Amino acid sequence: MIQSMTGYGKASLQLPTKKITVELKSLNSKGLDLSTRMPSVYREMELGLRNQISQRLERGKIDFSLYIEVTGEETSSKINVPIVKAYINQMKAVIPNADDTELMKMAVRMPDALKTEREEIDENEWKQIQSVIDTALENIASFRKDEGVSLEKEFLLRIGNILSLMNEAVAYDAERVETVKTRLKTALDELQVNVDQNRFEQELIFYLEKYDITEEKVRLENHLNYFIETLAGTEANGRKLGFITQEMGREINTMGSKSNHSEMQKLVVMMKDELEKIKEQVLNVL
């Protein structure tokens, strides 16, 4: 079962004094491109977090966000009492009759009136945050699987279309050979020259072999079947599917160059169109 690299996962948890929310967004990328946003107090946990995300999601352009919303009476900022008192005393010296409440309002706005104490990570709290992260990862993985189901249906439709178009093109093969034979014989008759019939037949066979598409048909069928088998694999297979589409493209291009038949060429163009649609979507496969 294939998975898409496109996904979204979110989870949240309400603690007594804060709400924790984790968001994960993912888009397609050749490798793993991970960016994280989180409060500075948790930065020391970032390396382990990156390893956890990379092992679970493997590939893609991934944005991770950890939001902490304080909902209770908790703050890391405290009044710097000695500094505030010093400001008030200085202002009283300038304005002796000033109101104490007004002086306090002014003092707390002055530089260094508030001090921020460095928070330490609470191990129990981090375990709870970790559980939220795990839930968000499960949600984005589920999203990717659902997207993978849609992609698989799209791929099977396009593969079926290519196979059908290829069989239509092959059906013109006998007609094409006869057309080539007739055209060559007509050209010789118009020249009004005598030719060795055996030599003519040999040259004709050699000429027609250059336009034979049997090998391309067989190889293209094999690539189409291999693509379907790879879709059903259990491992991440986006890159492998990409390689298979390249091989499919080579065979389709060769069939086009050999076709020498207007209807076959139209069918080849339609096959190329179907293949391009597959290539576009393969870029989204994990």
Backbone hydrogen bonds in HBPLUS format (Angstrom, degrees):
<---DONOR---> <-ACCEPTOR-->    atom                        ^
c    i                          cat <-CA-CA->   ^        H-A-AA   ^      H-
h    n   atom  resd res      DA  || num        DHA   H-A  angle D-A-AA Bond
n    s   type  num  typ     dist DA aas  dist angle  dist       angle   num
A0286-LEU N   A0003-GLN O   2.77 MM 283  5.52 175.9  1.78 155.2 156.3     1
A0004-SER N   A0144-ARG O   3.12 MM 140  4.84 176.7  2.12 126.3 126.3     2
A0005-MET N   A0284-ASN O   2.59 MM 279  5.39 147.4  1.69 162.3 168.5     3
A0007-GLY N   A0026-SER O   3.05 MM  19  4.98 152.4  2.13 129.6 129.1     4
A0026-SER N   A0007-GLY O   2.96 MM  19  4.98 147.8  2.06 152.9 145.9     5
A0009-GLY N   A0024-LEU O   2.89 MM  15  5.05 157.5  1.94 147.3 151.2     6
A0024-LEU N   A0009-GLY O   2.78 MM  15  5.05 151.4  1.86 159.3 162.1     7
A0011-ALA N   A0022-VAL O   3.03 MM  11  5.41 152.0  2.11 149.7 156.1     8
A0022-VAL N   A0011-ALA O   2.82 MM  11  5.41 168.3  1.83 169.2 172.3     9
A0013-LEU N   A0020-ILE O   2.81 MM   7  5.18 148.0  1.91 147.2 155.3    10
A0020-ILE N   A0013-LEU O   2.82 MM   7  5.18 171.5  1.83 162.3 161.6    11
A0015-LEU N   A0018-LYS O   2.77 MM   3  5.20 158.5  1.81 168.0 172.3    12
A0071-THR N   A0017-THR O   2.82 MM  54  5.16 151.4  1.90 119.4 127.4    13
A0072-GLY N   A0017-THR O   3.00 MM  55  4.07 138.7  2.18 126.4 114.1    14
A0019-LYS N   A0069-GLU O   2.68 MM  50  4.99 156.1  1.74 143.2 151.3    15
A0069-GLU N   A0019-LYS O   2.89 MM  50  4.99 172.2  1.90 150.5 153.1    16
A0021-THR N   A0067-TYR O   3.00 MM  46  5.12 161.8  2.03 149.5 152.1    17
A0067-TYR N   A0021-THR O   2.83 MM  46  5.12 175.2  1.83 161.0 162.6    18
A0023-GLU N   A0065-SER O   2.96 MM  42  5.17 160.4  2.00 147.4 153.2    19
A0065-SER N   A0023-GLU O   2.95 MM  42  5.17 157.1  2.00 155.8 158.0    20
A0025-LYS N   A0063-ASP O   2.98 MM  38  5.13 157.3  2.03 144.3 151.5    21
A0063-ASP N   A0025-LYS O   2.84 MM  38  5.13 159.0  1.88 145.3 152.4    22
A0027-LEU N   A0061-LYS O   2.95 MM  34  5.02 146.6  2.07 129.2 139.9    23
A0061-LYS N   A0027-LEU O   2.82 MM  34  5.02 156.7  1.87 134.2 141.4    24
A0060-GLY N   A0031-GLY O   2.91 MM  29  5.98 170.4  1.92 135.5 138.7    25
A0033-ASP N   A0060-GLY O   2.95 MM  27  6.11 175.1  1.95 146.4 146.6    26
A0062-ILE N   A0033-ASP O   2.75 MM  29  6.00 146.8  1.86 142.8 154.3    27
A0035-SER N   A0062-ILE O   2.92 MM  27  6.33 159.9  1.96 164.2 170.8    28
A0064-PHE N   A0035-SER O   2.83 MM  29  6.16 166.0  1.85 162.3 167.2    29
A0037-ARG N   A0064-PHE O   2.80 MM  27  6.18 137.9  1.98 146.5 160.3    30
A0066-LEU N   A0037-ARG O   2.79 MM  29  6.15 154.5  1.85 157.5 166.4    31
A0042-TYR N   A0039-PRO O   3.02 MM   3  5.88 156.2  2.08 125.3 130.8    32
A0043-ARG N   A0040-SER O   3.11 MM   3  5.19 168.4  2.13 111.3 114.3    33
A0045-MET N   A0042-TYR O   2.95 MM   3  5.59 159.7  1.99 119.8 126.5    34
A0046-GLU N   A0043-ARG O   3.02 MM   3  5.20 166.1  2.04 113.6 117.1    35
A0049-LEU N   A0045-MET O   3.08 MM   4  6.23 153.2  2.16 149.1 157.5    36
A0050-ARG N   A0046-GLU O   2.80 MM   4  6.05 156.1  1.86 156.8 162.3    37
A0051-ASN N   A0047-LEU O   3.10 MM   4  6.41 159.3  2.15 150.0 155.0    38
A0052-GLN N   A0048-GLY O   3.02 MM   4  6.24 154.9  2.09 144.2 151.1    39
A0053-ILE N   A0049-LEU O   2.98 MM   4  6.25 160.6  2.02 153.7 157.9    40
A0054-SER N   A0050-ARG O   2.90 MM   4  6.04 166.2  1.92 153.0 157.2    41
A0055-GLN N   A0051-ASN O   3.01 MM   4  6.09 156.9  2.07 146.7 152.3    42
A0056-ARG N   A0052-GLN O   3.26 MM   4  6.38 145.9  2.39 137.5 146.1    43
A0057-LEU N   A0053-ILE O   2.82 MM   4  5.90 170.5  1.83 161.1 163.7    44
A0058-GLU N   A0054-SER O   2.83 MM   4  4.92 142.5  1.97 125.1 134.8    45
A0059-ARG N   A0057-LEU O   2.61 MM   2  5.81 142.9  1.75 115.1 101.8    46
A0074-GLU N   A0072-GLY O   2.90 MM   2  5.62 130.3  2.15 107.4  92.3    47
A0117-GLU N   A0076-SER O   2.98 MM  41  5.63 158.7  2.02 166.3 160.2    48
A0078-LYS N   A0115-LYS O   2.81 MM  37  5.39 166.8  1.83 156.0 159.3    49
A0115-LYS N   A0078-LYS O   2.75 MM  37  5.39 169.9  1.76 164.6 167.3    50
A0081-VAL N   A0079-ILE O   3.08 MM   2  5.56 119.7  2.46 107.6  91.2    51
A0080-ASN N   A0113-ALA O   2.75 MM  33  5.24 174.3  1.76 147.5 146.9    52
A0083-ILE N   A0080-ASN O   3.09 MM   3  5.60 117.8  2.49 113.1 127.4    53
A0084-VAL N   A0080-ASN O   3.03 MM   4  6.26 162.9  2.06 157.7 163.2    54
A0085-LYS N   A0081-VAL O   2.96 MM   4  6.13 169.7  1.97 163.3 165.5    55
A0086-ALA N   A0082-PRO O   3.02 MM   4  6.15 153.1  2.10 141.4 148.9    56
A0087-TYR N   A0083-ILE O   2.98 MM   4  6.29 155.0  2.04 149.6 156.1    57
A0088-ILE N   A0084-VAL O   2.98 MM   4  6.29 161.8  2.01 153.3 157.8    58
A0089-ASN N   A0085-LYS O   2.97 MM   4  6.20 164.0  2.00 152.5 156.3    59
A0090-GLN N   A0086-ALA O   3.00 MM   4  6.20 156.8  2.05 146.5 152.9    60
A0091-MET N   A0087-TYR O   2.92 MM   4  6.20 157.2  1.98 151.7 157.9    61
A0092-LYS N   A0088-ILE O   2.88 MM   4  6.11 149.6  1.98 149.3 158.1    62
A0093-ALA N   A0089-ASN O   3.05 MM   4  6.29 143.9  2.19 141.0 150.0    63
A0094-VAL N   A0090-GLN O   3.29 MM   4  6.64 135.5  2.50 134.5 145.7    64
A0094-VAL N   A0091-MET O   3.10 MM   3  5.05 128.0  2.39  91.8 105.6    65
A0095-ILE N   A0091-MET O   2.71 MM   4  5.95 165.5  1.73 154.3 159.0    66
A0098-ALA N   A0095-ILE O   3.20 MM   3  5.55 167.0  2.21 121.2 122.0    67
A0103-LEU N   A0099-ASP O   2.98 MM   4  6.29 154.3  2.05 150.9 159.0    68
A0104-MET N   A0100-ASP O   2.92 MM   4  6.18 150.4  2.01 145.5 153.3    69
A0105-LYS N   A0101-THR O   3.04 MM   4  6.36 157.3  2.09 147.9 153.4    70
A0106-MET N   A0102-GLU O   3.05 MM   4  6.30 154.3  2.11 145.2 151.9    71
A0107-ALA N   A0103-LEU O   2.84 MM   4  6.02 154.9  1.90 147.1 154.8    72
A0108-VAL N   A0104-MET O   3.08 MM   4  6.27 163.1  2.11 157.7 158.8    73
A0109-ARG N   A0106-MET O   3.20 MM   3  5.46 148.3  2.30 103.6 112.9    74
A0110-MET N   A0107-ALA O   3.05 MM   3  5.33 159.1  2.09 109.7 116.4    75
A0113-ALA N   A0110-MET O   3.18 MM   3  5.65 148.1  2.29 139.5 136.3    76
A0126-TRP N   A0122-ASP O   2.85 MM   4  6.14 156.8  1.91 156.7 163.9    77
A0127-LYS N   A0123-GLU O   3.01 MM   4  6.28 148.8  2.11 145.1 153.0    78
A0128-GLN N   A0124-ASN O   3.20 MM   4  6.53 148.8  2.30 141.5 149.2    79
A0128-GLN N   A0125-GLU O   3.08 MM   3  5.12 119.0  2.47  95.0 110.0    80
A0129-ILE N   A0125-GLU O   2.90 MM   4  6.27 152.9  1.97 148.2 156.7    81
A0130-GLN N   A0126-TRP O   2.74 MM   4  5.96 152.6  1.81 146.6 154.6    82
A0131-SER N   A0127-LYS O   3.06 MM   4  6.34 145.3  2.18 139.1 147.3    83
A0132-VAL N   A0128-GLN O   3.19 MM   4  6.55 146.2  2.31 141.5 150.1    84
A0132-VAL N   A0129-ILE O   3.06 MM   3  5.11 121.1  2.42  95.8 110.7    85
A0133-ILE N   A0129-ILE O   2.96 MM   4  6.33 154.7  2.03 150.9 158.2    86
A0134-ASP N   A0130-GLN O   2.91 MM   4  6.19 157.7  1.96 149.0 154.9    87
A0135-THR N   A0131-SER O   3.06 MM   4  6.28 154.1  2.13 140.4 146.8    88
A0136-ALA N   A0132-VAL O   2.96 MM   4  6.26 157.9  2.01 150.1 156.0    89
A0137-LEU N   A0133-ILE O   2.90 MM   4  6.17 153.7  1.97 150.5 157.9    90
A0138-GLU N   A0134-ASP O   2.93 MM   4  6.22 151.8  2.01 145.9 153.7    91
A0139-ASN N   A0135-THR O   2.93 MM   4  6.21 150.9  2.02 145.9 154.1    92
A0140-ILE N   A0136-ALA O   2.97 MM   4  6.26 157.4  2.02 149.4 154.5    93
A0141-ALA N   A0137-LEU O   2.96 MM   4  6.07 152.8  2.03 143.7 151.7    94
A0142-SER N   A0138-GLU O   2.96 MM   4  6.13 151.7  2.04 142.8 150.2    95
A0143-PHE N   A0139-ASN O   2.98 MM   4  6.22 152.8  2.06 142.0 149.6    96
A0144-ARG N   A0140-ILE O   2.92 MM   4  6.16 157.3  1.97 145.6 151.1    97
A0145-LYS N   A0141-ALA O   3.03 MM   4  6.30 151.4  2.11 144.0 151.4    98
A0146-ASP N   A0142-SER O   3.03 MM   4  6.31 160.6  2.07 150.2 155.0    99
A0147-GLU N   A0143-PHE O   2.98 MM   4  6.27 157.9  2.03 150.9 157.1   100
A0148-GLY N   A0144-ARG O   2.85 MM   4  6.05 142.7  1.99 138.8 150.0   101
A0149-VAL N   A0145-LYS O   3.01 MM   4  6.39 143.4  2.14 147.7 156.3   102
A0150-SER N   A0146-ASP O   3.36 MM   4  6.76 156.0  2.43 144.1 149.1   103
A0151-LEU N   A0147-GLU O   2.97 MM   4  6.29 155.7  2.03 148.4 155.6   104
A0152-GLU N   A0148-GLY O   2.87 MM   4  6.06 158.2  1.92 149.6 155.2   105
A0153-LYS N   A0149-VAL O   3.16 MM   4  6.43 159.0  2.21 147.7 152.1   106
A0154-GLU N   A0150-SER O   3.10 MM   4  6.37 156.8  2.16 145.4 151.8   107
A0155-PHE N   A0151-LEU O   2.84 MM   4  6.14 160.0  1.88 156.3 161.7   108
A0156-LEU N   A0152-GLU O   2.94 MM   4  6.15 169.0  1.95 156.3 158.5   109
A0157-LEU N   A0153-LYS O   3.07 MM   4  6.23 152.4  2.14 143.4 150.8   110
A0158-ARG N   A0154-GLU O   3.05 MM   4  6.33 163.9  2.08 151.8 155.5   111
A0159-ILE N   A0155-PHE O   2.80 MM   4  6.01 163.8  1.83 159.5 164.4   112
A0160-GLY N   A0156-LEU O   2.99 MM   4  6.02 158.8  2.04 139.9 146.0   113
A0161-ASN N   A0157-LEU O   2.98 MM   4  6.27 148.1  2.08 143.4 152.6   114
A0162-ILE N   A0158-ARG O   2.95 MM   4  6.26 158.0  2.00 151.4 156.4   115
A0163-LEU N   A0159-ILE O   2.99 MM   4  6.25 163.1  2.02 152.7 157.1   116
A0164-SER N   A0160-GLY O   2.99 MM   4  6.16 158.2  2.04 145.8 151.7   117
A0165-LEU N   A0161-ASN O   2.90 MM   4  6.11 161.8  1.94 151.4 156.3   118
A0166-MET N   A0162-ILE O   2.83 MM   4  6.01 155.3  1.89 149.8 157.0   119
A0167-ASN N   A0163-LEU O   3.06 MM   4  6.29 158.2  2.10 147.0 152.0   120
A0168-GLU N   A0164-SER O   3.04 MM   4  6.33 148.3  2.14 142.9 152.0   121
A0169-ALA N   A0165-LEU O   2.91 MM   4  6.20 153.2  1.98 146.8 154.2   122
A0170-VAL N   A0166-MET O   2.91 MM   4  6.20 156.8  1.96 151.0 157.2   123
A0171-ALA N   A0167-ASN O   3.06 MM   4  6.20 142.1  2.21 137.3 146.8   124
A0172-TYR N   A0169-ALA O   3.10 MM   3  5.52 150.6  2.19 107.2 115.7   125
A0173-ASP N   A0170-VAL O   2.88 MM   3  5.13 161.5  1.91 113.3 118.9   126
A0176-ARG N   A0172-TYR O   2.83 MM   4  5.99 153.1  1.90 153.2 161.8   127
A0177-VAL N   A0173-ASP O   2.98 MM   4  6.28 157.3  2.03 153.3 158.1   128
A0178-GLU N   A0174-ALA O   3.10 MM   4  6.40 164.5  2.13 152.7 156.2   129
A0179-THR N   A0175-GLU O   2.96 MM   4  6.16 150.1  2.05 143.9 152.7   130
A0180-VAL N   A0176-ARG O   2.96 MM   4  6.26 156.0  2.02 151.0 156.9   131
A0181-LYS N   A0177-VAL O   2.97 MM   4  6.25 161.6  2.00 151.3 156.3   132
A0182-THR N   A0178-GLU O   2.91 MM   4  6.07 167.0  1.92 149.9 153.6   133
A0183-ARG N   A0179-THR O   2.94 MM   4  6.08 158.4  1.98 146.8 153.0   134
A0184-LEU N   A0180-VAL O   3.02 MM   4  6.22 159.0  2.06 150.2 155.2   135
A0185-LYS N   A0181-LYS O   2.94 MM   4  6.18 166.0  1.96 155.6 159.6   136
A0186-THR N   A0182-THR O   2.90 MM   4  6.01 158.9  1.94 148.6 154.8   137
A0187-ALA N   A0183-ARG O   3.06 MM   4  6.21 151.6  2.15 140.0 147.5   138
A0188-LEU N   A0184-LEU O   3.03 MM   4  6.34 152.8  2.11 147.7 154.5   139
A0189-ASP N   A0185-LYS O   2.91 MM   4  6.16 156.7  1.97 149.6 156.2   140
A0190-GLU N   A0186-THR O   3.00 MM   4  6.19 152.9  2.07 145.9 152.8   141
A0191-LEU N   A0187-ALA O   3.20 MM   4  6.44 135.0  2.42 133.9 145.1   142
A0191-LEU N   A0188-LEU O   3.09 MM   3  5.07 127.7  2.38  92.9 106.9   143
A0192-GLN N   A0189-ASP O   3.03 MM   3  5.09 140.7  2.19  97.4 109.1   144
A0200-PHE N   A0196-ASP O   2.81 MM   4  6.06 154.3  1.88 152.6 161.2   145
A0201-GLU N   A0197-GLN O   2.91 MM   4  6.18 155.9  1.97 148.7 154.3   146
A0202-GLN N   A0198-ASN O   3.00 MM   4  6.29 157.6  2.05 149.1 155.1   147
A0203-GLU N   A0199-ARG O   2.91 MM   4  6.16 164.9  1.93 153.0 156.9   148
A0204-LEU N   A0200-PHE O   2.85 MM   4  6.00 150.7  1.93 145.4 154.6   149
A0205-ILE N   A0201-GLU O   2.92 MM   4  6.14 159.1  1.96 149.0 153.8   150
A0206-PHE N   A0202-GLN O   3.00 MM   4  6.26 163.7  2.02 149.7 154.1   151
A0207-TYR N   A0203-GLU O   2.83 MM   4  5.99 154.1  1.89 144.6 152.3   152
A0208-LEU N   A0204-LEU O   2.82 MM   4  6.04 160.8  1.85 152.0 157.0   153
A0209-GLU N   A0205-ILE O   2.93 MM   4  6.11 145.6  2.05 146.5 155.6   154
A0210-LYS N   A0207-TYR O   3.26 MM   3  5.60 135.7  2.47 101.6 112.1   155
A0211-TYR N   A0208-LEU O   2.96 MM   3  5.21 143.5  2.10 104.0 115.1   156
A0212-ASP N   A0209-GLU O   3.19 MM   3  4.98 163.9  2.22  99.6 104.2   157
A0217-LYS N   A0213-ILE O   2.90 MM   4  6.09 156.5  1.96 152.8 159.7   158
A0218-VAL N   A0214-THR O   2.99 MM   4  6.27 163.0  2.02 153.3 157.1   159
A0219-ARG N   A0215-GLU O   2.91 MM   4  6.11 168.9  1.92 154.3 157.5   160
A0220-LEU N   A0216-GLU O   2.83 MM   4  5.90 158.9  1.87 146.7 153.2   161
A0221-GLU N   A0217-LYS O   2.95 MM   4  6.13 160.5  1.99 148.4 153.7   162
A0222-ASN N   A0218-VAL O   3.01 MM   4  6.28 156.0  2.06 146.2 152.9   163
A0223-HIS N   A0219-ARG O   2.90 MM   4  6.21 154.7  1.97 149.1 155.9   164
A0224-LEU N   A0220-LEU O   2.90 MM   4  6.14 157.6  1.95 152.6 158.6   165
A0225-ASN N   A0221-GLU O   2.98 MM   4  6.22 160.5  2.02 151.1 155.9   166
A0226-TYR N   A0222-ASN O   2.86 MM   4  6.04 153.9  1.93 145.9 153.9   167
A0227-PHE N   A0223-HIS O   2.89 MM   4  6.05 149.9  1.98 144.6 152.4   168
A0228-ILE N   A0224-LEU O   3.16 MM   4  6.46 156.2  2.22 143.9 149.3   169
A0229-GLU N   A0225-ASN O   2.94 MM   4  6.24 157.3  1.99 148.5 154.9   170
A0230-THR N   A0226-TYR O   2.90 MM   4  6.07 157.0  1.95 147.6 153.7   171
A0231-LEU N   A0227-PHE O   3.01 MM   4  6.27 145.8  2.13 143.8 153.1   172
A0232-ALA N   A0229-GLU O   3.13 MM   3  5.37 129.4  2.40  99.3 111.7   173
A0233-GLY N   A0230-THR O   3.04 MM   3  5.09 161.4  2.08 106.2 112.0   174
A0241-LEU N   A0237-ASN O   3.00 MM   4  6.22 162.1  2.03 155.5 160.3   175
A0242-GLY N   A0238-GLY O   3.04 MM   4  6.28 147.6  2.14 142.4 151.4   176
A0243-PHE N   A0239-ARG O   3.03 MM   4  6.42 150.3  2.12 148.5 155.9   177
A0244-ILE N   A0240-LYS O   2.99 MM   4  6.32 157.3  2.04 151.7 158.0   178
A0245-THR N   A0241-LEU O   3.02 MM   4  6.29 155.2  2.09 147.8 153.8   179
A0246-GLN N   A0242-GLY O   3.23 MM   4  6.52 145.6  2.35 140.7 149.4   180
A0247-GLU N   A0243-PHE O   3.22 MM   4  6.63 153.8  2.29 147.4 153.4   181
A0248-MET N   A0244-ILE O   2.92 MM   4  6.25 156.1  1.97 151.4 158.8   182
A0249-GLY N   A0245-THR O   2.93 MM   4  6.11 154.1  1.99 144.6 151.2   183
A0250-ARG N   A0246-GLN O   3.11 MM   4  6.48 148.7  2.22 144.3 151.9   184
A0251-GLU N   A0247-GLU O   3.25 MM   4  6.59 161.9  2.28 152.3 155.2   185
A0252-ILE N   A0248-MET O   3.03 MM   4  6.28 162.5  2.06 154.3 159.4   186
A0253-ASN N   A0249-GLY O   2.92 MM   4  6.03 160.9  1.95 150.0 155.3   187
A0254-THR N   A0250-ARG O   2.99 MM   4  6.19 157.3  2.04 146.8 153.0   188
A0255-MET N   A0251-GLU O   2.96 MM   4  6.18 158.1  2.01 147.6 153.4   189
A0256-GLY N   A0252-ILE O   3.01 MM   4  6.28 150.7  2.10 144.2 152.2   190
A0257-SER N   A0253-ASN O   2.97 MM   4  6.31 153.4  2.04 149.0 155.7   191
A0258-LYS N   A0254-THR O   3.01 MM   4  6.19 138.9  2.19 145.1 156.0   192
A0259-SER N   A0255-MET O   2.96 MM   4  5.82 123.8  2.29 140.0 153.2   193
A0265-GLN N   A0261-HIS O   2.92 MM   4  6.11 158.8  1.97 157.8 164.4   194
A0266-LYS N   A0262-SER O   3.06 MM   4  6.35 148.8  2.16 144.1 151.8   195
A0267-LEU N   A0263-GLU O   3.11 MM   4  6.42 156.4  2.17 145.6 151.4   196
A0268-VAL N   A0264-MET O   2.89 MM   4  6.19 150.3  1.97 149.1 158.1   197
A0269-VAL N   A0265-GLN O   2.99 MM   4  6.26 153.9  2.06 145.5 151.8   198
A0270-MET N   A0266-LYS O   3.10 MM   4  6.44 151.7  2.18 144.4 151.9   199
A0271-MET N   A0267-LEU O   2.92 MM   4  6.22 147.0  2.03 143.9 153.5   200
A0272-LYS N   A0268-VAL O   2.91 MM   4  6.22 153.1  1.98 149.5 156.5   201
A0273-ASP N   A0269-VAL O   3.04 MM   4  6.31 150.1  2.13 142.6 150.7   202
A0274-GLU N   A0270-MET O   3.06 MM   4  6.36 157.3  2.12 146.6 151.7   203
A0275-LEU N   A0271-MET O   2.95 MM   4  6.20 155.3  2.01 146.8 154.0   204
A0276-GLU N   A0272-LYS O   2.90 MM   4  6.15 152.4  1.98 148.7 155.6   205
A0277-LYS N   A0273-ASP O   3.23 MM   4  6.52 151.1  2.32 143.8 150.6   206
A0278-ILE N   A0274-GLU O   3.16 MM   4  6.51 145.8  2.28 141.3 150.6   207
A0278-ILE N   A0275-LEU O   3.08 MM   3  4.99 118.3  2.47  92.0 107.5   208
A0279-LYS N   A0275-LEU O   2.88 MM   4  6.21 160.4  1.91 153.7 158.7   209
A0280-GLU N   A0276-GLU O   3.01 MM   4  6.22 155.8  2.07 147.8 153.4   210
A0281-GLN N   A0277-LYS O   3.36 MM   4  6.54 156.8  2.42 139.3 144.2   211
A0282-VAL N   A0278-ILE O   2.84 MM   4  6.04 145.7  1.95 152.8 164.0   212
A0284-ASN N   A0281-GLN O   2.96 MM   3  5.47 156.6  2.01 113.0 120.4   213
A0285-VAL N   A0282-VAL O   3.00 MM   3  5.22 160.5  2.04 110.2 116.5   214
